[in-house]
Amino acid sequence: MNKPQSLYEALVHGVPYLREHPEKMRPSVRNGALVATGGHSASWEYRYTLNVTIDGYDDEPHRLMIPVMLWLNDNQPDAINNPALREKVFTFSITPCADGSNNNVRLSLRLTERVLLDNPGGSQVVNLLPEPDRPEEMWTVKRK
């Protein structure tokens, strides 16, 4: 799975607090499932929730949300552009620290990653597939 590390890097790059304190961020994968494609190969899709806990966050929440939304737009466009999925793809909670000065933030993202298993010459080669092209935005109103 590539997305947990990719999001980690995006947050360290995009959030000054995490650039200075990367040790305050703890990603973890929960509720993972492997869904077989049912095709001739043993290809599959990972489905999981990526939780990212950030301890002692001392800045505005939107400074975290912006890089996550940009990352989702590139890395999970099927969900972010689908009205039925977008309300569930990204949730969060913010809890004050015991001393009340900063916050502990938990981000939860429902993600998928497609995997293609090839068998060239009898050996097994695992390829993580890129995201599909952006879905056509048929549900939006196009203005002239």
C-alpha positions in Angstrom: 0.0 0.0 0.0 1.4 3.4 -1.0 -1.3 5.8 0.1 -0.4 5.9 3.9 3.2 7.0 3.2 2.1 9.3 0.4 -0.4 11.2 2.7 2.2 11.3 5.5 4.7 13.0 3.1 2.0 15.4 1.8 1.2 16.5 5.4 4.8 16.9 6.4 5.4 19.0 3.3 2.1 21.0 3.5 1.7 21.7 7.3 4.3 23.8 9.1 3.5 22.2 12.5 4.2 18.7 11.1 7.3 19.8 9.2 8.7 20.9 12.5 7.2 18.0 14.5 6.8 14.9 12.3 7.0 12.7 15.3 3.6 14.1 16.5 1.8 12.3 13.6 0.9 8.6 13.8 -0.8 7.0 10.8 -2.5 3.6 11.1 -4.6 1.4 8.9 -7.8 0.0 10.2 -10.8 -2.0 8.9 -8.8 -3.3 6.0 -10.3 -5.6 3.4 -8.9 -7.3 0.4 -11.5 -7.5 -2.4 -10.7 -9.9 -5.2 -11.5 -8.9 -8.8 -12.9 -12.2 -9.7 -10.9 -12.2 -13.0 -8.4 -14.7 -14.2 -5.5 -13.2 -12.2 -5.2 -13.0 -8.5 -5.6 -9.2 -8.7 -7.4 -7.3 -5.9 -8.3 -4.0 -4.4 -7.3 -2.9 -0.9 -10.1 -1.1 1.0 -9.2 0.4 4.3 -9.5 3.4 6.7 -6.4 5.4 7.1 -6.4 7.1 10.5 -3.9 9.8 11.2 -3.5 11.1 14.7 -1.8 14.4 15.3 -0.9 15.2 18.9 -0.6 18.7 20.3 -1.7 20.5 17.1 -1.4 24.2 17.7 -2.7 25.8 14.5 -6.0 26.3 12.7 -7.8 23.1 11.5 -8.0 24.4 7.9 -4.2 24.3 7.7 -4.5 20.5 8.0 -7.6 20.1 5.8 -6.2 21.9 2.8 -3.4 19.5 2.1 -5.6 16.5 2.8 -8.3 17.7 0.3 -5.6 18.4 -2.3 -4.2 14.9 -1.7 -7.6 13.3 -1.9 -8.3 15.1 -5.2 -5.2 13.5 -6.7 -5.3 10.1 -4.9 -8.9 9.2 -4.5 -10.7 11.2 -7.2 -13.5 8.6 -7.6 -14.7 9.2 -4.1 -14.1 12.9 -3.8 -16.0 13.5 -7.1 -18.9 11.2 -6.3 -21.8 12.7 -4.3 -22.6 9.4 -2.7 -19.1 8.7 -1.5 -17.7 12.2 -0.8 -19.6 12.6 2.5 -17.9 9.5 3.9 -14.4 9.6 2.5 -13.0 12.1 5.0 -14.0 12.6 8.6 -12.2 14.1 11.6 -12.3 14.8 15.3 -10.6 17.4 17.4 -10.1 17.0 21.1 -8.5 19.5 23.4 -5.3 18.4 25.1 -5.5 17.9 28.9 -3.8 21.3 29.5 -6.3 23.0 27.1 -3.6 24.8 25.1 -3.5 22.6 21.9 -5.6 19.9 20.3 -5.3 16.3 19.4 -6.6 15.8 15.9 -7.7 12.5 14.3 -8.2 12.3 10.5 -10.0 9.3 9.0 -9.9 8.6 5.3 -11.7 5.7 3.5 -9.3 4.7 0.8 -8.8 2.1 -1.9 -5.8 0.9 -3.9 -5.9 -1.4 -6.9 -3.3 -4.2 -7.3 -2.6 -6.1 -10.4 -0.8 -9.5 -10.1 1.1 -10.5 -13.2 2.8 -13.8 -13.8 5.4 -13.2 -16.4 7.6 -16.3 -17.0 6.1 -18.0 -13.9 7.2 -15.3 -11.4 4.7 -13.1 -9.5 5.0 -9.4 -10.1 2.8 -7.0 -8.0 1.9 -3.7 -9.6 0.0 -1.0 -7.7 -2.2 0.6 -10.3 -2.6 4.4 -10.6 -6.0 6.0 -9.9 -8.4 5.8 -12.8 -9.1 9.0 -14.7 -11.4 11.5 -13.1 -15.0 10.6 -13.5 -17.1 12.8 -15.8 -18.8 15.3 -13.6 -22.3 14.7 -15.0 -24.0 15.6 -11.7 -22.8 19.2 -11.8 -24.4 22.1 -13.5 -22.3 23.6 -16.2 -22.6 27.3 -16.6 -21.7 29.3 -19.7 
